[in-house]
């Protein structure tokens, strides 16, 4: 093993190359990214960075000098056009690069509104890259009117930032409730109340018919015929895995770039990690869209390229910051059949059960509940729901049971 190429200079790509070096790999490492800046954190983009509370350099995962100092060839502002699997080359900016192992950490792309309904009008934005947020920032100002399309976590975070900036905010969600795809009704209700108290107008069960405007978006016509004047539109309707490069090369795709438990694709010389990769998990195939997964999966891939033979066993956790609320999520709530609510002094958590088995926890300003729930889930322990529901009960002894 002499040459390793990593395509995608996001959280997963950066974690992979750093792990290769820390594990002692002395060969050639190349990290290729399409953006003009070194790998950076994405979560603060739509929050602290957009609010002007975080400088650009603080976004960077590592100083740019790190890559040269560690013998990592960082190719920025560079697009990979194709993979030649037969000769083990990638074609980057028209030039071939040899590889012995190739890691695809291509991430995901945001879904956009169709051009036919005004999705390409100036003033319509998505939240994914530094460029997206830099283009949006001058329009996020006090007194203007924002329409948020999509009531998932991205949309809700955008709504919170716009309100903090003094904007008038309307959020629409086509499904019957916000967070419907990812959370229980109890969590949806809690966040709906939070945003309503911050004067966000939330319209559920209402889609977007079209946007209007000529040189810039000026309004929206909703599915129920309502007309809303707007100065800015932020679209948060989900993401799709960036699989085109792999698909054209003939690598197997199944809800993302399909990998085995070690992160290897259908081509034994090609690996994948992060948002673009799907992996086996408890008899299913899933993708995990989180910073935690991007780092952990990429580090396992790096070790396995070097022969570790380690199975990746994800322990999912996520977070979201909205106003003065920190939401922390442990586990995956897929298959739950009941939710146990635990109320505390300024804190609240929702515990997801399937029968008697604890699956996941949503914790709102409840760091203690989150940490205990996370440890219980990872240990395969499922406490009596009656104890969880008792706000006076001490949860810590459950870890010893």
C-alpha positions as CSV (number, residue, x, y, z in Angstrom):
1,X,0.0,0.0,0.0
2,X,1.7,3.1,-1.3
3,X,-0.9,5.6,-2.5
4,X,-4.2,6.5,-0.8
5,X,-6.6,9.0,-2.3
6,X,-9.5,10.5,-0.4
7,X,-12.2,12.3,-2.4
8,X,-14.2,14.8,-0.4
9,X,-12.6,17.2,2.0
10,X,-15.4,17.4,4.6
11,X,-15.5,16.0,8.1
12,X,-15.2,12.3,7.0
13,X,-12.3,13.0,4.5
14,X,-10.4,15.1,7.1
15,X,-10.8,12.4,9.8
16,X,-9.7,9.7,7.4
17,X,-6.4,11.3,6.4
18,X,-5.6,12.3,9.9
19,X,-6.2,8.7,11.1
20,X,-4.0,7.3,8.4
21,X,-1.1,9.4,9.6
22,X,-1.7,8.7,13.3
23,X,-1.8,5.0,12.5
24,X,1.6,5.2,11.0
25,X,0.9,5.1,7.3
26,X,4.0,6.6,5.6
27,X,2.9,6.4,2.0
28,X,1.4,9.1,-0.2
29,X,-1.9,10.6,1.0
30,X,-4.0,12.9,-1.2
31,X,-7.2,14.7,0.0
32,X,-9.3,16.3,-2.8
33,X,-12.0,18.8,-2.1
34,X,-14.2,20.9,-4.4
35,X,-14.3,23.9,-2.1
36,X,-11.6,26.6,-1.9
37,X,-11.0,26.3,1.8
38,X,-9.6,23.5,3.9
39,X,-11.9,21.1,5.7
40,X,-14.3,22.9,8.1
41,X,-17.2,22.3,10.5
42,X,-20.6,22.5,8.9
43,X,-22.9,22.7,12.0
44,X,-21.9,26.2,13.0
45,X,-22.4,27.5,9.5
46,X,-26.1,28.1,9.9
47,X,-25.8,29.2,13.5
48,X,-22.8,30.9,15.1
49,X,-21.1,31.7,11.7
50,X,-24.3,33.1,10.1
51,X,-24.9,35.2,13.3
52,X,-21.4,36.6,13.0
53,X,-20.3,35.0,16.3
54,X,-17.6,32.8,14.7
55,X,-14.8,33.8,12.5
56,X,-14.0,31.8,9.4
57,X,-10.7,30.4,10.8
58,X,-12.5,29.0,13.8
59,X,-14.6,26.8,11.4
60,X,-11.5,25.0,10.1
61,X,-11.1,21.5,11.6
62,X,-7.3,21.9,11.6
63,X,-5.0,24.8,10.5
64,X,-4.2,24.6,6.8
65,X,-0.6,24.1,7.7
66,X,-1.4,20.8,9.3
67,X,-1.8,19.1,6.0
68,X,1.6,20.0,4.6
69,X,3.3,19.4,7.9
70,X,1.9,15.8,7.9
71,X,2.7,15.1,4.3
72,X,-0.9,15.2,3.1
73,X,-1.4,16.6,-0.4
74,X,-4.4,18.8,0.0
75,X,-6.0,19.6,-3.4
76,X,-8.6,22.4,-3.0
77,X,-11.0,23.8,-5.6
78,X,-10.6,20.5,-7.5
79,X,-13.3,18.4,-8.9
80,X,-12.9,14.6,-9.5
81,X,-14.5,13.8,-12.9
82,X,-14.2,10.1,-13.0
83,X,-12.8,6.9,-11.4
84,X,-10.9,4.4,-13.6
85,X,-11.4,1.3,-11.6
86,X,-9.4,-1.0,-14.0
87,X,-6.2,1.1,-13.7
88,X,-6.9,2.4,-10.2
89,X,-6.9,6.1,-11.1
90,X,-9.0,9.1,-10.4
91,X,-9.3,11.9,-12.9
92,X,-9.1,15.1,-11.0
93,X,-9.2,18.4,-12.9
94,X,-8.3,16.5,-16.1
95,X,-5.2,14.8,-14.6
96,X,-4.9,11.1,-13.5
97,X,-3.9,10.2,-10.0
98,X,-3.0,6.7,-9.1
99,X,-4.3,5.0,-6.0
100,X,-3.9,1.7,-4.2
101,X,-6.9,2.5,-2.0
102,X,-9.6,5.1,-2.7
103,X,-11.9,6.5,-0.1
104,X,-15.1,8.2,-1.2
105,X,-16.2,10.8,1.4
106,X,-18.3,12.8,-1.1
107,X,-20.9,13.7,1.5
108,X,-24.4,14.8,0.4
109,X,-26.2,17.5,-1.6
110,X,-29.2,19.6,-0.5
111,X,-32.5,19.1,-2.2
112,X,-33.5,22.2,-4.1
113,X,-36.8,23.6,-5.2
114,X,-37.6,23.0,-8.9
115,X,-36.8,25.9,-11.3
116,X,-40.4,25.6,-12.6
117,X,-41.7,27.0,-9.2
118,X,-39.1,29.7,-8.8
119,X,-36.4,27.7,-7.1
120,X,-33.7,29.5,-9.1
121,X,-34.8,33.0,-8.3
122,X,-32.2,35.2,-6.5
123,X,-32.9,35.2,-2.8
124,X,-33.6,31.5,-2.6
125,X,-31.0,29.6,-0.6
126,X,-30.0,26.3,0.7
127,X,-27.7,25.7,3.8
128,X,-24.9,23.3,3.1
129,X,-21.6,24.9,2.3
130,X,-19.6,28.0,3.3
131,X,-20.5,29.6,0.0
132,X,-24.2,29.0,0.6
133,X,-24.1,30.8,3.9
134,X,-21.8,33.6,2.7
135,X,-24.3,34.3,-0.1
136,X,-27.2,34.3,2.3
137,X,-25.7,36.3,5.1
138,X,-26.2,39.8,3.6
139,X,-29.9,39.1,3.3
140,X,-30.4,37.9,6.9
141,X,-31.0,41.3,8.4
142,X,-33.4,42.9,10.8
143,X,-36.9,43.8,9.5
144,X,-36.9,41.6,6.4
145,X,-39.2,38.7,5.8
146,X,-38.0,35.1,5.6
147,X,-39.8,32.0,4.4
148,X,-38.4,28.7,5.6
149,X,-39.4,25.7,3.4
150,X,-39.2,22.5,5.5
151,X,-39.8,21.8,9.1
152,X,-36.9,19.5,9.8
153,X,-33.9,20.4,12.0
154,X,-32.2,22.5,9.3
155,X,-35.4,24.5,8.8
156,X,-36.0,25.0,12.5
157,X,-32.4,26.1,13.1
158,X,-32.7,28.6,10.2
159,X,-35.9,29.9,11.6
160,X,-34.2,30.5,15.0
161,X,-31.3,32.3,13.5
162,X,-33.6,34.5,11.4
163,X,-35.6,35.5,14.4
164,X,-32.5,36.2,16.4
165,X,-31.6,38.6,13.5
166,X,-34.9,40.3,13.9
167,X,-36.6,38.9,10.8
168,X,-40.2,38.1,10.3
169,X,-40.3,34.4,9.8
170,X,-42.9,32.0,8.3
171,X,-42.1,28.3,8.2
172,X,-44.1,25.8,6.1
173,X,-44.0,22.1,6.3
174,X,-45.8,19.9,3.8
175,X,-46.2,17.0,6.3
176,X,-48.9,17.1,9.0
177,X,-46.3,18.2,11.6
178,X,-42.8,19.5,11.8
179,X,-40.0,16.9,12.5
180,X,-42.4,14.2,11.3
181,X,-39.7,12.1,9.7
182,X,-37.3,12.1,12.6
183,X,-39.1,12.6,15.9
184,X,-42.2,11.7,17.9
185,X,-45.3,13.9,18.1
186,X,-44.2,14.9,21.6
187,X,-40.9,16.4,20.3
188,X,-42.7,18.1,17.4
189,X,-45.2,19.6,19.9
190,X,-42.4,20.9,22.1
191,X,-40.5,22.6,19.3
192,X,-43.6,24.0,17.7
193,X,-44.4,25.7,21.0
194,X,-40.8,26.9,21.3
195,X,-40.9,28.6,17.9
196,X,-44.4,30.0,18.4
197,X,-43.2,31.6,21.6
198,X,-40.4,33.2,19.5
199,X,-43.0,34.6,17.1
200,X,-42.4,32.2,14.2
201,X,-45.5,31.5,12.1
202,X,-45.6,27.8,11.5
203,X,-47.9,26.4,8.8
204,X,-48.1,22.5,8.8
205,X,-49.8,20.4,6.2
206,X,-49.1,23.2,3.7
207,X,-46.8,23.0,0.7
208,X,-45.4,25.6,-1.6
209,X,-47.1,26.1,-5.0
210,X,-44.6,28.6,-6.4
211,X,-42.4,31.5,-5.6
212,X,-42.9,34.9,-7.4
213,X,-40.6,37.7,-8.4
214,X,-38.5,38.8,-11.4
215,X,-35.0,39.9,-10.4
216,X,-35.4,38.6,-6.8
217,X,-38.0,36.6,-4.9
218,X,-40.7,38.8,-3.6
219,X,-43.4,36.4,-2.5
220,X,-44.7,32.9,-2.2
221,X,-48.1,31.3,-3.1
222,X,-48.7,28.4,-0.8
223,X,-50.6,25.2,-1.5
224,X,-53.8,26.5,0.1
225,X,-53.7,29.6,-2.0
226,X,-52.3,31.9,0.7
227,X,-49.9,34.6,-0.6
228,X,-47.0,35.5,1.6
229,X,-44.6,38.4,0.9
230,X,-41.0,37.4,1.4
231,X,-37.5,38.9,0.9
232,X,-35.6,35.6,1.5
233,X,-36.3,31.9,1.2
234,X,-34.3,29.2,2.9
235,X,-34.9,25.7,1.7
236,X,-34.4,22.8,4.2
237,X,-36.1,19.9,2.5
238,X,-33.5,17.2,3.1
239,X,-30.3,16.0,1.5
240,X,-29.4,13.2,-0.9
241,X,-26.1,11.2,-0.8
242,X,-23.5,12.3,-3.4
243,X,-23.2,9.0,-5.2
244,X,-22.8,10.1,-8.9
245,X,-19.1,9.5,-9.1
246,X,-19.4,6.0,-7.6
247,X,-22.5,5.1,-9.6
248,X,-20.9,6.1,-13.0
249,X,-17.9,4.0,-12.1
250,X,-20.1,1.0,-11.5
251,X,-19.8,0.8,-7.7
252,X,-22.9,-0.6,-6.0
253,X,-25.4,1.9,-4.8
254,X,-28.1,1.1,-2.2
255,X,-29.4,4.1,-0.3
256,X,-26.0,5.6,-0.8
257,X,-22.7,4.0,-1.7
258,X,-23.1,0.5,-0.3
259,X,-20.4,-0.7,2.1
260,X,-19.8,-3.7,4.2
261,X,-19.3,-3.5,8.0
262,X,-15.7,-2.5,7.5
263,X,-16.5,0.3,5.1
264,X,-15.5,-1.4,1.9
265,X,-17.6,-1.0,-1.3
266,X,-18.3,-3.6,-4.0
267,X,-14.9,-2.8,-5.4
268,X,-12.3,-4.1,-2.9
269,X,-10.0,-1.1,-3.5
270,X,-12.7,1.5,-2.9
271,X,-14.1,2.5,0.5
272,X,-16.7,5.0,1.6
273,X,-17.6,6.9,4.7
274,X,-19.9,9.7,5.9
275,X,-23.2,11.0,4.5
276,X,-22.6,9.3,1.2
277,X,-22.2,5.8,2.6
278,X,-24.8,3.2,3.6
279,X,-23.9,0.5,6.0
280,X,-25.4,-2.7,7.5
281,X,-27.0,-2.0,10.9
282,X,-29.2,-4.5,12.9
283,X,-30.4,-6.3,9.9
284,X,-31.1,-3.2,7.9
285,X,-29.1,-0.8,5.7
286,X,-28.9,2.8,6.8
287,X,-27.2,6.1,6.3
288,X,-26.3,8.2,9.3
289,X,-26.2,12.0,8.6
290,X,-24.1,13.3,11.5
291,X,-20.7,14.6,12.4
292,X,-20.2,11.7,14.9
293,X,-20.8,9.1,12.2
294,X,-18.6,10.9,9.6
295,X,-15.7,10.9,12.0
296,X,-16.1,7.4,13.5
297,X,-16.8,5.7,10.3
298,X,-13.9,7.4,8.5
299,X,-11.5,6.5,11.2
300,X,-12.5,2.8,11.1
301,X,-12.1,2.9,7.3
302,X,-8.6,4.3,7.7
303,X,-7.6,1.5,10.1
304,X,-9.2,-1.1,7.8
305,X,-7.3,0.1,4.8
306,X,-4.2,-0.6,6.8
307,X,-5.4,-4.1,7.7
308,X,-7.2,-3.8,11.0
309,X,-10.2,-5.8,9.9
310,X,-12.5,-3.9,12.4
311,X,-16.3,-3.9,12.1
312,X,-17.9,-0.5,12.4
313,X,-20.6,-0.5,15.1
314,X,-22.1,2.9,15.1
315,X,-23.4,4.5,18.3
316,X,-25.6,7.3,16.9
317,X,-25.9,10.6,18.5
318,X,-27.0,14.0,17.1
319,X,-27.7,17.6,18.3
320,X,-29.4,20.8,17.3
321,X,-29.2,24.3,18.8
322,X,-32.2,26.5,18.6
323,X,-32.5,29.8,20.6
324,X,-31.3,28.9,24.1
325,X,-32.2,25.2,23.7
326,X,-29.7,22.4,23.1
327,X,-31.4,19.3,21.8
328,X,-29.3,16.1,22.2
329,X,-30.4,12.8,20.7
330,X,-29.0,9.4,21.5
331,X,-29.8,6.3,19.6
332,X,-32.2,5.7,16.7
333,X,-35.9,5.8,17.3
334,X,-36.9,3.6,14.4
335,X,-39.6,1.1,15.4
336,X,-40.7,2.8,18.6
337,X,-44.2,2.1,19.9
338,X,-44.4,4.5,22.8
339,X,-42.7,7.6,24.2
340,X,-42.1,8.2,27.9
341,X,-41.9,11.9,28.9
342,X,-39.6,13.0,31.7
343,X,-40.0,16.6,32.9
344,X,-37.4,18.4,35.1
345,X,-36.5,21.8,36.3
346,X,-36.2,23.6,32.9
347,X,-35.3,20.3,31.2
348,X,-37.4,17.7,29.3
349,X,-36.6,14.4,27.7
350,X,-38.5,12.0,25.5
351,X,-37.6,8.3,25.8
352,X,-38.4,6.0,22.9
353,X,-39.3,2.4,23.6
354,X,-40.2,-0.6,21.4
355,X,-42.0,-2.9,23.9
356,X,-39.7,-2.9,26.9
357,X,-36.5,-2.0,24.9
358,X,-35.1,1.5,25.1
359,X,-34.2,2.8,21.6
360,X,-33.5,6.5,21.8
361,X,-33.7,9.7,23.8
362,X,-34.5,13.3,22.8
363,X,-33.2,15.6,25.5
364,X,-34.0,19.3,25.5
365,X,-31.7,21.2,27.9
366,X,-31.3,17.9,29.8
367,X,-27.6,17.0,29.5
368,X,-27.8,14.6,32.4
369,X,-30.8,12.7,30.9
370,X,-29.0,12.6,27.6
371,X,-25.7,11.2,29.0
372,X,-27.5,8.6,31.1
373,X,-29.8,7.6,28.2
374,X,-26.9,7.3,25.8
375,X,-24.9,5.1,28.1
376,X,-27.9,2.9,28.8
377,X,-28.6,2.5,25.1
378,X,-25.0,1.7,24.3
379,X,-24.9,-0.9,27.1
380,X,-28.1,-2.5,25.9
381,X,-30.0,-1.6,29.1
382,X,-33.6,-0.7,29.2
383,X,-34.9,0.8,32.4
384,X,-38.4,0.6,33.7
385,X,-40.4,3.3,32.0
386,X,-42.1,4.1,35.3
387,X,-38.8,5.2,36.7
388,X,-38.0,7.4,33.7
389,X,-41.4,9.1,34.0
390,X,-40.8,9.9,37.7
391,X,-39.1,13.3,37.6
392,X,-38.0,12.8,41.2
393,X,-36.2,9.5,40.5
394,X,-32.4,9.5,40.3
395,X,-31.5,7.9,37.0
396,X,-27.8,7.4,37.8
397,X,-28.3,4.1,39.7
398,X,-29.8,2.6,36.5
399,X,-26.3,2.5,35.0
400,X,-25.2,0.0,37.7
401,X,-28.2,-2.3,37.2
